[in-house]
Amino acid sequence: MISCARTTVTRDRILTASAVAVLLLFIWFADSTFDAYSIRVLNFVAIYIILAVSYNLINGVTGQFSLEPNAFLAIGAYTSAILTLTPKDKAAIFFIKPMAWPLSEICASFPVSLLAAGAVTAFLAFLMAVPVFRVRGDYLAIVTLGFGEVVQVVAENLISVTNGSLGLKGLYPHTNLWWSWGICIITVVCIVRLVNSSYGRAMKAVREDETAAQAMGINAFWIKTLAFTFSAFFEGVAGGLMGHLITTISPKLFGFLFTFNLLVIIVVGGLGSTTGSIIAAILFVVGGEFLRLVDEPFAIWGYEYPGIPGMRMVFFSAILILVMLFARSGIMGRNEFSWRGLFDLTRRLIRGDLLGKHGASVGHNVIALSARISQLFRRRG
């Protein structure tokens, strides 16, 4: 029994290492052959995965309804940008009001700026956790939403540090596929390790019943603070990556829309599922770019579609409604990817009994789905 378990663990580690090697090979291939647009999309996919799995840690795993990601993203982006700009660039950008000393003279490398972005964001998150986690539920959401608005207002008015509404322009495009996907892999590994540790189990206990968790000796406040700070660190790093990808940042860029998008991603993927967050982040970015087709005119089967600006958001909303109707727990629910699960799924596909316990046919499932849709419309009628 023990020997079999060890063999399974060894097999899973070899398969995981092989999957990472394949991903790195794909990154090398994409970096050398893909066009600039495709590379930019892949960079955004990696950044959104970092943000999604980090946000899922506090919102899904720990069960705290927080609306702060846009604030931490902004803090990380500004911290990294300020550190990488040279004194000459800062003098040129801050022409309304000179940048405050000693920030005007500091210049650091990109890796150092990313670490600083994560550290500053995590430190502010730690300070914020003390008053924030005195409230729960909707009150926590309101407090963290207010913090995001405060950060945006401060960024607009602290001209000697952020350059106000003019923002910071001319950042060097340090972010490439190796940086974004390398940090993405590190983030996923760290989050998965944390979730599978004793601290992760304590976070899940707080999510299920905070009072019962405290009765069992779990310090709920410090567990929530740990999740909040850990999540903030990687959100800050993602902000630094994003700032050096788009090369221009301003306070208006980090509005509540970012938080809303991330909330959609983790809900569609499945609250509490890291795998679901990764899948949903990929679908969100790639699907959003693919749906741009409906904004532009095209011809299909002789019909000339004129193209309606903004129509992709209509399709996107319709897809979200369908997902929430037929997959209310999200794509993955609270399940996670495992090699054993993949092998079991493959066996079921080969046997042909994936569609039901009794080997239901595809036609039977289509008919059942049609009947379900008819019932839904009949109820609403």
Contacts in CASP RR format, 6 or more apart in sequence:
PFRMAT RR
TARGET T0000
AUTHOR 0000-0000-0000
METHOD contacts of the structure
MODEL  1
MISCARTTVTRDRILTASAVAVLLLFIWFADSTFDAYSIRVLNFVAIYII
LAVSYNLINGVTGQFSLEPNAFLAIGAYTSAILTLTPKDKAAIFFIKPMA
WPLSEICASFPVSLLAAGAVTAFLAFLMAVPVFRVRGDYLAIVTLGFGEV
VQVVAENLISVTNGSLGLKGLYPHTNLWWSWGICIITVVCIVRLVNSSYG
RAMKAVREDETAAQAMGINAFWIKTLAFTFSAFFEGVAGGLMGHLITTIS
PKLFGFLFTFNLLVIIVVGGLGSTTGSIIAAILFVVGGEFLRLVDEPFAI
WGYEYPGIPGMRMVFFSAILILVMLFARSGIMGRNEFSWRGLFDLTRRLI
RGDLLGKHGASVGHNVIALSARISQLFRRRG
8 340 0 8 1.000
11 339 0 8 1.000
12 338 0 8 1.000
12 339 0 8 1.000
12 340 0 8 1.000
15 339 0 8 1.000
16 339 0 8 1.000
20 185 0 8 1.000
23 181 0 8 1.000
23 185 0 8 1.000
27 177 0 8 1.000
27 178 0 8 1.000
27 181 0 8 1.000
30 38 0 8 1.000
30 39 0 8 1.000
30 42 0 8 1.000
30 177 0 8 1.000
31 39 0 8 1.000
31 176 0 8 1.000
31 177 0 8 1.000
31 178 0 8 1.000
34 42 0 8 1.000
39 176 0 8 1.000
39 177 0 8 1.000
40 245 0 8 1.000
41 285 0 8 1.000
41 286 0 8 1.000
41 289 0 8 1.000
42 177 0 8 1.000
42 180 0 8 1.000
42 181 0 8 1.000
43 175 0 8 1.000
43 176 0 8 1.000
43 177 0 8 1.000
43 180 0 8 1.000
43 241 0 8 1.000
43 245 0 8 1.000
44 245 0 8 1.000
44 285 0 8 1.000
45 281 0 8 1.000
45 282 0 8 1.000
45 285 0 8 1.000
45 286 0 8 1.000
46 177 0 8 1.000
46 180 0 8 1.000
46 181 0 8 1.000
46 182 0 8 1.000
46 183 0 8 1.000
46 184 0 8 1.000
46 241 0 8 1.000
47 180 0 8 1.000
47 184 0 8 1.000
47 238 0 8 1.000
47 239 0 8 1.000
47 241 0 8 1.000
47 242 0 8 1.000
47 245 0 8 1.000
48 262 0 8 1.000
48 265 0 8 1.000
48 281 0 8 1.000
48 284 0 8 1.000
48 285 0 8 1.000
49 184 0 8 1.000
49 187 0 8 1.000
49 188 0 8 1.000
49 277 0 8 1.000
49 278 0 8 1.000
49 281 0 8 1.000
49 282 0 8 1.000
50 183 0 8 1.000
50 184 0 8 1.000
50 187 0 8 1.000
50 234 0 8 1.000
50 235 0 8 1.000
50 237 0 8 1.000
50 238 0 8 1.000
50 241 0 8 1.000
51 69 0 8 1.000
51 73 0 8 1.000
51 234 0 8 1.000
51 235 0 8 1.000
51 238 0 8 1.000
51 262 0 8 1.000
51 281 0 8 1.000
52 262 0 8 1.000
52 265 0 8 1.000
52 266 0 8 1.000
52 277 0 8 1.000
52 278 0 8 1.000
52 280 0 8 1.000
52 281 0 8 1.000
53 187 0 8 1.000
53 188 0 8 1.000
53 191 0 8 1.000
53 234 0 8 1.000
53 274 0 8 1.000
53 277 0 8 1.000
53 278 0 8 1.000
53 281 0 8 1.000
54 69 0 8 1.000
54 187 0 8 1.000
54 191 0 8 1.000
54 230 0 8 1.000
54 231 0 8 1.000
54 232 0 8 1.000
54 234 0 8 1.000
54 235 0 8 1.000
54 238 0 8 1.000
55 69 0 8 1.000
55 231 0 8 1.000
55 235 0 8 1.000
55 262 0 8 1.000
55 263 0 8 1.000
55 265 0 8 1.000
55 266 0 8 1.000
55 277 0 8 1.000
56 191 0 8 1.000
56 266 0 8 1.000
56 271 0 8 1.000
56 272 0 8 1.000
56 273 0 8 1.000
56 274 0 8 1.000
56 277 0 8 1.000
57 191 0 8 1.000
57 194 0 8 1.000
57 195 0 8 1.000
57 203 0 8 1.000
57 227 0 8 1.000
57 230 0 8 1.000
57 231 0 8 1.000
58 64 0 8 1.000
58 66 0 8 1.000
58 224 0 8 1.000
58 227 0 8 1.000
58 228 0 8 1.000
58 231 0 8 1.000
59 65 0 8 1.000
59 66 0 8 1.000
59 263 0 8 1.000
59 266 0 8 1.000
59 271 0 8 1.000
60 207 0 8 1.000
60 266 0 8 1.000
60 271 0 8 1.000
60 272 0 8 1.000
61 195 0 8 1.000
61 200 0 8 1.000
61 203 0 8 1.000
61 204 0 8 1.000
61 207 0 8 1.000
61 227 0 8 1.000
61 272 0 8 1.000
62 203 0 8 1.000
62 204 0 8 1.000
62 206 0 8 1.000
62 207 0 8 1.000
62 223 0 8 1.000
62 224 0 8 1.000
62 227 0 8 1.000
63 203 0 8 1.000
63 206 0 8 1.000
63 207 0 8 1.000
63 271 0 8 1.000
64 133 0 8 1.000
64 136 0 8 1.000
64 137 0 8 1.000
64 140 0 8 1.000
64 224 0 8 1.000
64 227 0 8 1.000
64 228 0 8 1.000
65 137 0 8 1.000
65 138 0 8 1.000
65 140 0 8 1.000
65 141 0 8 1.000
66 140 0 8 1.000
66 141 0 8 1.000
66 144 0 8 1.000
66 228 0 8 1.000
67 141 0 8 1.000
67 144 0 8 1.000
67 145 0 8 1.000
67 148 0 8 1.000
67 256 0 8 1.000
67 259 0 8 1.000
67 263 0 8 1.000
68 125 0 8 1.000
68 128 0 8 1.000
68 144 0 8 1.000
68 145 0 8 1.000
68 147 0 8 1.000
68 148 0 8 1.000
68 232 0 8 1.000
68 259 0 8 1.000
69 235 0 8 1.000
69 258 0 8 1.000
69 259 0 8 1.000
69 262 0 8 1.000
70 148 0 8 1.000
70 151 0 8 1.000
70 152 0 8 1.000
70 254 0 8 1.000
70 255 0 8 1.000
70 256 0 8 1.000
70 257 0 8 1.000
70 258 0 8 1.000
70 259 0 8 1.000
71 144 0 8 1.000
71 147 0 8 1.000
71 148 0 8 1.000
71 150 0 8 1.000
71 151 0 8 1.000
71 152 0 8 1.000
71 254 0 8 1.000
72 121 0 8 1.000
72 124 0 8 1.000
72 125 0 8 1.000
72 232 0 8 1.000
72 235 0 8 1.000
72 236 0 8 1.000
72 239 0 8 1.000
73 235 0 8 1.000
73 236 0 8 1.000
73 238 0 8 1.000
73 239 0 8 1.000
73 242 0 8 1.000
73 254 0 8 1.000
73 258 0 8 1.000
74 148 0 8 1.000
74 151 0 8 1.000
74 152 0 8 1.000
74 155 0 8 1.000
74 239 0 8 1.000
74 249 0 8 1.000
74 251 0 8 1.000
74 253 0 8 1.000
74 254 0 8 1.000
75 117 0 8 1.000
75 120 0 8 1.000
75 121 0 8 1.000
75 124 0 8 1.000
75 151 0 8 1.000
75 236 0 8 1.000
76 117 0 8 1.000
76 118 0 8 1.000
76 120 0 8 1.000
76 121 0 8 1.000
76 235 0 8 1.000
76 236 0 8 1.000
76 237 0 8 1.000
76 239 0 8 1.000
76 240 0 8 1.000
77 117 0 8 1.000
77 236 0 8 1.000
77 239 0 8 1.000
77 240 0 8 1.000
77 242 0 8 1.000
77 243 0 8 1.000
77 249 0 8 1.000
77 254 0 8 1.000
78 155 0 8 1.000
78 161 0 8 1.000
78 162 0 8 1.000
78 168 0 8 1.000
78 249 0 8 1.000
79 113 0 8 1.000
79 116 0 8 1.000
79 117 0 8 1.000
79 118 0 8 1.000
79 120 0 8 1.000
79 121 0 8 1.000
79 236 0 8 1.000
79 240 0 8 1.000
80 110 0 8 1.000
80 113 0 8 1.000
80 114 0 8 1.000
80 116 0 8 1.000
80 117 0 8 1.000
80 239 0 8 1.000
80 240 0 8 1.000
80 243 0 8 1.000
80 244 0 8 1.000
81 113 0 8 1.000
81 168 0 8 1.000
81 171 0 8 1.000
81 240 0 8 1.000
81 243 0 8 1.000
81 244 0 8 1.000
81 249 0 8 1.000
82 90 0 8 1.000
82 103 0 8 1.000
82 106 0 8 1.000
82 161 0 8 1.000
82 168 0 8 1.000
83 106 0 8 1.000
83 107 0 8 1.000
83 108 0 8 1.000
83 112 0 8 1.000
83 113 0 8 1.000
83 116 0 8 1.000
83 117 0 8 1.000
84 107 0 8 1.000
84 108 0 8 1.000
84 109 0 8 1.000
84 110 0 8 1.000
84 113 0 8 1.000
84 171 0 8 1.000
84 172 0 8 1.000
84 174 0 8 1.000
84 244 0 8 1.000
85 93 0 8 1.000
85 107 0 8 1.000
85 168 0 8 1.000
85 171 0 8 1.000
86 107 0 8 1.000
87 104 0 8 1.000
87 105 0 8 1.000
87 107 0 8 1.000
89 170 0 8 1.000
90 99 0 8 1.000
90 103 0 8 1.000
90 104 0 8 1.000
91 98 0 8 1.000
91 99 0 8 1.000
91 104 0 8 1.000
93 163 0 8 1.000
93 166 0 8 1.000
93 167 0 8 1.000
93 168 0 8 1.000
93 169 0 8 1.000
93 170 0 8 1.000
94 104 0 8 1.000
94 159 0 8 1.000
94 160 0 8 1.000
94 163 0 8 1.000
96 159 0 8 1.000
96 163 0 8 1.000
96 166 0 8 1.000
97 159 0 8 1.000
97 160 0 8 1.000
98 104 0 8 1.000
98 160 0 8 1.000
99 160 0 8 1.000
99 161 0 8 1.000
99 163 0 8 1.000
100 160 0 8 1.000
100 161 0 8 1.000
103 161 0 8 1.000
108 116 0 8 1.000
110 172 0 8 1.000
110 174 0 8 1.000
110 179 0 8 1.000
110 244 0 8 1.000
113 240 0 8 1.000
114 183 0 8 1.000
114 237 0 8 1.000
114 240 0 8 1.000
114 241 0 8 1.000
115 237 0 8 1.000
117 236 0 8 1.000
117 237 0 8 1.000
117 239 0 8 1.000
117 240 0 8 1.000
118 232 0 8 1.000
118 233 0 8 1.000
118 234 0 8 1.000
118 236 0 8 1.000
118 237 0 8 1.000
119 233 0 8 1.000
120 236 0 8 1.000
121 232 0 8 1.000
121 233 0 8 1.000
121 235 0 8 1.000
121 236 0 8 1.000
122 229 0 8 1.000
122 230 0 8 1.000
122 232 0 8 1.000
122 233 0 8 1.000
122 236 0 8 1.000
124 232 0 8 1.000
125 228 0 8 1.000
125 229 0 8 1.000
125 231 0 8 1.000
125 232 0 8 1.000
125 233 0 8 1.000
126 225 0 8 1.000
126 228 0 8 1.000
126 229 0 8 1.000
128 147 0 8 1.000
128 228 0 8 1.000
129 224 0 8 1.000
129 225 0 8 1.000
129 228 0 8 1.000
129 229 0 8 1.000
130 225 0 8 1.000
131 143 0 8 1.000
132 140 0 8 1.000
132 143 0 8 1.000
132 144 0 8 1.000
132 147 0 8 1.000
132 228 0 8 1.000
133 140 0 8 1.000
133 221 0 8 1.000
133 224 0 8 1.000
133 225 0 8 1.000
133 228 0 8 1.000
135 143 0 8 1.000
136 210 0 8 1.000
145 256 0 8 1.000
145 259 0 8 1.000
148 255 0 8 1.000
148 256 0 8 1.000
149 256 0 8 1.000
151 254 0 8 1.000
152 251 0 8 1.000
152 252 0 8 1.000
152 254 0 8 1.000
152 255 0 8 1.000
153 251 0 8 1.000
154 162 0 8 1.000
155 162 0 8 1.000
155 164 0 8 1.000
155 251 0 8 1.000
155 254 0 8 1.000
156 162 0 8 1.000
156 164 0 8 1.000
156 165 0 8 1.000
156 251 0 8 1.000
157 164 0 8 1.000
158 164 0 8 1.000
162 168 0 8 1.000
162 251 0 8 1.000
164 250 0 8 1.000
164 251 0 8 1.000
165 250 0 8 1.000
165 251 0 8 1.000
165 252 0 8 1.000
166 250 0 8 1.000
167 248 0 8 1.000
167 249 0 8 1.000
167 250 0 8 1.000
167 251 0 8 1.000
168 248 0 8 1.000
168 249 0 8 1.000
168 250 0 8 1.000
169 247 0 8 1.000
169 248 0 8 1.000
170 247 0 8 1.000
170 248 0 8 1.000
171 243 0 8 1.000
171 244 0 8 1.000
171 247 0 8 1.000
171 248 0 8 1.000
171 249 0 8 1.000
172 244 0 8 1.000
172 247 0 8 1.000
173 244 0 8 1.000
173 245 0 8 1.000
173 247 0 8 1.000
174 244 0 8 1.000
175 240 0 8 1.000
175 241 0 8 1.000
175 242 0 8 1.000
175 243 0 8 1.000
175 244 0 8 1.000
175 245 0 8 1.000
179 241 0 8 1.000
180 241 0 8 1.000
180 245 0 8 1.000
183 237 0 8 1.000
183 238 0 8 1.000
183 241 0 8 1.000
187 234 0 8 1.000
187 237 0 8 1.000
188 274 0 8 1.000
188 278 0 8 1.000
190 230 0 8 1.000
190 234 0 8 1.000
191 230 0 8 1.000
191 234 0 8 1.000
191 274 0 8 1.000
192 274 0 8 1.000
194 200 0 8 1.000
194 230 0 8 1.000
195 203 0 8 1.000
195 274 0 8 1.000
199 223 0 8 1.000
199 226 0 8 1.000
202 213 0 8 1.000
202 218 0 8 1.000
202 223 0 8 1.000
203 223 0 8 1.000
203 224 0 8 1.000
203 226 0 8 1.000
203 227 0 8 1.000
205 212 0 8 1.000
205 213 0 8 1.000
205 216 0 8 1.000
205 218 0 8 1.000
206 213 0 8 1.000
206 218 0 8 1.000
206 220 0 8 1.000
206 223 0 8 1.000
206 224 0 8 1.000
210 220 0 8 1.000
213 220 0 8 1.000
213 223 0 8 1.000
214 220 0 8 1.000
243 249 0 8 1.000
246 253 0 8 1.000
261 284 0 8 1.000
264 280 0 8 1.000
264 284 0 8 1.000
264 320 0 8 1.000
265 277 0 8 1.000
265 280 0 8 1.000
265 281 0 8 1.000
265 284 0 8 1.000
266 272 0 8 1.000
266 277 0 8 1.000
266 280 0 8 1.000
267 330 0 8 1.000
268 280 0 8 1.000
268 283 0 8 1.000
268 284 0 8 1.000
268 320 0 8 1.000
268 323 0 8 1.000
268 330 0 8 1.000
268 331 0 8 1.000
269 276 0 8 1.000
269 277 0 8 1.000
269 279 0 8 1.000
269 280 0 8 1.000
269 330 0 8 1.000
269 331 0 8 1.000
269 332 0 8 1.000
269 333 0 8 1.000
270 276 0 8 1.000
270 277 0 8 1.000
270 280 0 8 1.000
270 329 0 8 1.000
270 330 0 8 1.000
270 331 0 8 1.000
270 332 0 8 1.000
270 333 0 8 1.000
270 334 0 8 1.000
271 329 0 8 1.000
271 330 0 8 1.000
271 333 0 8 1.000
271 334 0 8 1.000
272 333 0 8 1.000
272 334 0 8 1.000
273 332 0 8 1.000
273 333 0 8 1.000
273 334 0 8 1.000
273 335 0 8 1.000
273 336 0 8 1.000
274 336 0 8 1.000
275 332 0 8 1.000
275 335 0 8 1.000
275 336 0 8 1.000
275 337 0 8 1.000
276 330 0 8 1.000
276 331 0 8 1.000
276 332 0 8 1.000
276 333 0 8 1.000
279 331 0 8 1.000
279 332 0 8 1.000
280 331 0 8 1.000
288 312 0 8 1.000
288 316 0 8 1.000
291 312 0 8 1.000
291 315 0 8 1.000
291 316 0 8 1.000
292 312 0 8 1.000
293 312 0 8 1.000
294 305 0 8 1.000
294 307 0 8 1.000
294 308 0 8 1.000
294 311 0 8 1.000
294 312 0 8 1.000
294 315 0 8 1.000
295 307 0 8 1.000
295 308 0 8 1.000
295 309 0 8 1.000
295 310 0 8 1.000
295 311 0 8 1.000
295 312 0 8 1.000
296 307 0 8 1.000
297 304 0 8 1.000
297 305 0 8 1.000
297 306 0 8 1.000
297 307 0 8 1.000
298 305 0 8 1.000
298 307 0 8 1.000
299 305 0 8 1.000
323 330 0 8 1.000
323 331 0 8 1.000
325 376 0 8 1.000
326 372 0 8 1.000
345 354 0 8 1.000
348 354 0 8 1.000
352 359 0 8 1.000
353 359 0 8 1.000
355 361 0 8 1.000
355 362 0 8 1.000
355 364 0 8 1.000
355 365 0 8 1.000
END
